Amino acid sequence: MAKYLLIVQLDCSDPFREKEFNQRYDEIHLPDMLKVPGLIRATRFVNLNPGTNKRPKYVVLYEIETEDIIGFEKTFEEFVEKARNAGRIIDFIAPERNYPFQPPYYRQITTNSRS
């Protein structure tokens, strides 16, 4: 089974709702996305110096296993659209700082680890 990585970078558009943003992302959005067949793991990270390095504050790594990345992408987009229609997508993501949403998928070509 081929392995892929989808990287999403984003910011919350309302600093007064940052706590709610994180709670909804962790408790609603990620569990919803993990229902997509082939999506095996979602891990969030926070930028320690977003103002200094002018990068988005949050990064999400979605790990995918599939033999059909085109089919996965279609299914993933359908899940996102259903979540949006159900009001389960966070509506205060800074659009100018959300990278991307026409996402590139990265296929794993090697792996190394410490013994």
Secondary structure by P-SEA (a helix, b strand, c coil): cbbbbbbbbbbcccccaaaaaaaaaaccaaaaaaacccccbbbbbbcccccccccccbbbbbbbbcccaaaaaaaaaaaaaaaaaaccccccccccccccccbbbbccccccccc
